[in-house]
């Protein structure tokens, strides 16, 4: 999915044709293993190879879920649904809104640069309202907290990490959720291709846009 210089890269998956139910299950379990806390499995290197087809026999509930997905969605969309499912902390595929998961991530990824620009503007406005230095904010756990409060999207956190390394910095606050979130976002970042120059250009443009708002 090469939509901009900053984009989700699905070259690791075979998306040349529609997958069957078993294929969807292998991708689901591979994505889940990739995002698992402290897991060393990397879906960008390979899919899981030890999953037996009887795991998705017709008697299993997940069979009908995957059957529905493979009939209604493309392989690319199914992968995006599985990724978004992990980002939203769902432990299962049962009883979730696939249409909403698909819409949410596709809206953000339809133009990653536009999503990043909008979030940069939100961060700059927040810093101005709190009298914070932007440079300090971009290098602190504040960015992760803003994401957890849904003030910004995960994609801008990844972009910021690309230029500051914020997700790998030591968390000073005694809050396990922050460490867990950093781990998850770093794993999401592995699925992306980023251009540092473009990110810095977007940050400069966002700063200019907000300054113009102040003048007006």
C-alpha angles and dihedrals in degrees: 000000000000102000100146141348086283109051149138109266116212097175088115091070128065100240098156092111142010115288126226126234094272091048090052090051092051090052092046093052092043092053090046091051090048093055097040112122113264091359116148093201112117117198090197088069099045146326121256110280102190101069115119122215093234087071087079100041117154091257091065119089092224089062092069092044092054092042089056092048095048091049096049106031138051120243091256092052091048091054090049091050091052092049093048089047089060093046090054092050098243111160095199143028092234122103098005130130104247093181092056093045090051093046094047099053095037091052090054094044097044084089114003092184091055091049091050093047092051092049093047088056090051091050093049092049090050092050091050092050091051095039091240127152110247093220091055092048093051090053097048141075087255087090092058091047090052089053092050089052088051091241090127135020126254091246094065090050088056091048091051091048088053090064102028107024088228095154092060095048120106114270108232096191120081095239117124091195091067092056092045091050093049090052092050094047092049088055090049088050090060088069092057138082114211136189111209094200092054091049092052090047090052090050091051091048092049091051090051092048093052092046089054089052089054091053093048 
